[in-house]
Amino acid sequence: MTGTRPAAGPAAPADAPAAGADAVTLAVVATPELPTRELPAVAEAAEASGLAELWLWEDVYRQSAVAQAGAVLGATERLRVGLGVLPVPLRNAVLAAMDVATLAELFPGRLTPGIGHGVQTWMGEVGARVASPLTLLREHAAVLRPLLHGEPVSVEGRYVAVQDARLVWPPAAAPPLYVGAHGPRTLRLAGEVGDGVILQLGVSPDDTRAALGTVAEGHAARDHRGWFGACVYVGVDAALRAAGPERVAAHLRRWVDAGATTVAVVPVLPDGTPDMADAAGAAAWLGSEVRPLLAAGPGDSARGRP
């Protein structure tokens, strides 16, 4: 799964990179550890530096990723925002469609929603945990996706039930729907129901390659196989950053070579936990110093030194 575009299926994002081994979008991730009041400055730094995307994720008891996405989109002019991910146990599927459709209509071509299981411990704490998270995710996508395309939908499932639901104000262009996945069954489901997959922080290049192979199995079963994206969260700590942008670009290209179409960088501490102490500075550095090297491809200085 490397962003190829067969004739049928959903359209790629308007400025998605061309298909090929070197096609990649470099993004930065603002994790829930970032104080909300600092988010607009991070978004502005990302856009000013030339980054195309900023990704958010949602933890229970912290910020709403939907509300944050609205703030980022309103504070910038071109920056795309990914939601990776919205936990489906927390949201009615119709309400999720309303939220996404509103932002997608206000900021066309700039939103990539992602859905996933959420942290099951937290889902239990808030009374939202279900016996079969995979079933819930499938049913949620079966409602969310057609609603965003302006289609009527009726589903009578184990967890999701809607009758003749249809958005009054669907977006003029439906955004691509990504699915956060880790285990093999969810990876296959992502290929079946999504336009892209999100792989979590800590997944190695080898694991990425294997995961995307599993996603491809699900994607191959679809009637319409269009453009499919793969966003991988990759940690970059201070030591790697200090080694210079060429080393960072070479490090990130390992995931590109494994099939990622978007590499979303998470600034991390040495133990791998997110580090948002200078998120705006990290975004600016990635866009101005690393992005040109990564975009240049592996045949020149983007490779850096081993």
N, C-alpha and C positions, 0 to 999 in steps of 0.2 A: 504494500500500500504506500505509494510514494506520490500521491497527488495526480495520477493520470486521469485523463478526461475522455472516457468513451462518449459516444454520441448522445445517448439517452441519459436522463437523470438530472439531478439538481445542478444549478449553475454554480460555478466557483465564485468566491468573493470577487468583487469587481476588480481589485488589484492584486489578486492572488498571483504568486510567482508562476512562471511558465513551468510546465512539467519537465522533469529531468533530474539527474542525480544531484545537481547543484542547486535546485530550487529550494529556497528556505526563507522563512520570515523570522526575524529575530524580535522577540518580545521581552518585556519585563513583567514580573509578577509582584503585585502588592498584596501581601498576605494579611490575615486578620490581626497580626501583631502591630500593624501600622496604625497609629492613632488617626481617626477619621479626619480630623482637622488638617492633617498633613497630606491627605490624598490629592487634593487639587494641585499642589506644588509638584508632586511626583509625576502626575499626568502631564503637566505643562513642560516639565523637564524632559520627559520621554518624547513628547511631540517635537519640541525644539531641537532635540538631538537627532531626529530622523527616524526614531523607532516607529514602526507601523502599528504596534499593538501593545496594550496593557491588559494583563489578565488578573482577575480577582477570584478569590474563592471564599466560601461562606462557612464559618464555624458557628455552631449553636452558641448562643449567649453573647456573640460579638456583633459585628455590623451586618446589615442586610446588603447582600451583594447587588441586589436590584437597585436599591436606593443609591449605593455607591456608584453603580454604572451610570445612573442618571447624572450624578454630580460630575463624573469624569467627562462624559459626553458633552455636557453643557459648558465645561471649562476649556474644552479644546475644539479644534475645527476639523481635524482629519483623523485623529487617533481612533483606531478601532478598539473595542473593549470586548474581552472574552469573559464569560461567566463560567468558571470551572472549579467546582460545579455547584449547582443548586440541588440540595438534597430533596428528592421527590417525596419522601415521607412527610416533610414539613408543609407541602403545598398541594392544594387542590389543583388538578391539572388544568381546569378551565381558568382559574385565577392566574396560574403560571403563564398561560397563553395570553391573558389580558395584559399582564406585566410586560412580557416580551414584545407583544405586538405594539404596545404604546411606545416603548423606546425605539423599536425598529421603524416605526412610522415617523417619529420625531427626528431620528438620526439615521436615515436610510443608508444601508451598506456598511454601517459601523458597529454592529452588534453581532456577537457570536454566542448564543446561549449554549450552556452545557448542563446536562442533568446527570445525576448519579445517585448511588445508594445513601450517601452520608455515613457518618461514623455511627455504627449500630449502638454503641453504648449510649451516646447522646440521644439517639432516636428513642431508646428505651426510657431515658430520664424524662423526656417530654411527652411520653405516651404515644409516640408515633411509630414504634417498631412493629414490623409485621413478620409473619412466619416465613414468607417467601419474598425477600427483597427483589429477586430477579423477576418474579411475576409482576410485582408492583411497577418496576421500572419499564417493563414491556407495555403494560397497560397505560401507564402515564404517557409514554411516547406515542402510543396509538391514538391518544386524544390530542396531545400537544401539537404534533406534526401537522395533521390535517387542518386544525384550527388556524395555524399560522399561514397555511396556504389558502385560507378563505373557504375551506370546504366544510360541509356539514358532517357531523360525526355522531354516531351512536355506539356506545360500548357498554356491554353488561359483563363486567369481569369480576374477579375475586375481590379486588380492592377498589376498582374504579368503575363507576356507573354513570353514564350520561346519556340523555335521550335527545336527539335532534339538536345538538349544540352547534352553534355557529357564531363566530364573532361578527358583530356589526361593523367594526372597524379593523379588519385585518390589515397587516402592512402591505403596501403596494408590491414589495418584493420580500418574500419570506426569507429570513436569515437561515444560514446553515445550522443544523442542530447537531451538536457534539454530545458524546456520551463518555463520562468518566468510567474507566474500567481497569480492573486488575486481574481478577481470576478468569480462567478460560471461558466459563459460561457467559460472563458479562462481556468479555472481549468479543465473543461471537455475536452476542446480541447487539453490541455497538455496530458491528458490520451490517447487521440485518436492518436496524431501524434508524441509524444515524447517518449524518453526512461527514462525520469525523469522529475521532476518538481522542480522549485526553488521558495521558499516562502520568502517573503521580511522581512526585519528587522521590528520588532515590532509585529509580529504575535504570539499570545499566544499559549500555548500547546493545550488548548481546540479548538482554531481556527484552529490550525494545524491538529488536528484530524478530524475536520469537513471538512476542505479543502481536505484532502487526501481521504475522503469518496467520495467527488464530483469527484476528479480525477479518482477514481476507477470506477465510472460510465462510464466515457469516455473510460477508458482502457478496460473495459469488452466488449465494442462494437467492438473491433479489432479482425481481423481474427487470428493474431499471438500475443499472450500475453506472452512476455518474461520478463526478469529481468526489474524492474522499480525502479528507485531511487527517493529519496525525500531529497533535500538539503534545510535546513532551516537556515536563518541568525538569529543569537541570539546575543543580546548585553550583554556585560559584562563591568561594570563600575569599577572605582577604589575602591569603597566601598566594592563591592562583592569580588573583587580580594583580598582586605586586609583581608577578613574573612577567607581566606585560600583555598588551592586547593580542599579540600574535599567539602567545601560548593559550590564551582564553579562546580565541577563534579556533585554534587547532583542537582544543578540548571539546568545544561545542560541535565541531564538524563530525565527531565520532557518532553523535546521535543523528545528524543529517545523513551520514552514510548508512545508518541503520534503518532509514526510512522516514524520519521526522520531516514534516513540511513546515512546522513551526517549532522553534526552540524557545521556550519561555524560561528566562533565567530568574532564579530565585537567589538573591543574596543570602548566604548562609554563614553561620558560625562554624568553627572547625568540627563540631560534633554533628553538623548537618541540619541543625534547627534554623529556621528563618531568622535573618538579621535585618531589621528595618531601621537601624540606627541612622543610616544615611541613604535612605531609599532614593531620594531625588538625585543625589550625587552618583549613585550606582546607575540609575537610569540614563543620566546624561553621559556618563563614561561609556556605557554599552553602546549607545547610539552613535556617539561621535568617534569612538576609537575602535570598537570591535565590529560593529555592523559593516563598515566598508570592507574589512578583511574577510569576514565570513561570506559576504556577497561575492567577493572576487573569485571564490572557488578554491579547490585544493591544489591547483597547478602552480600557485605562486606563493607569496608570503603569507597567505591566510593559513597555510599549514603550520607555520612556525617551526619550532624545533621539537623533536620527540622528547 
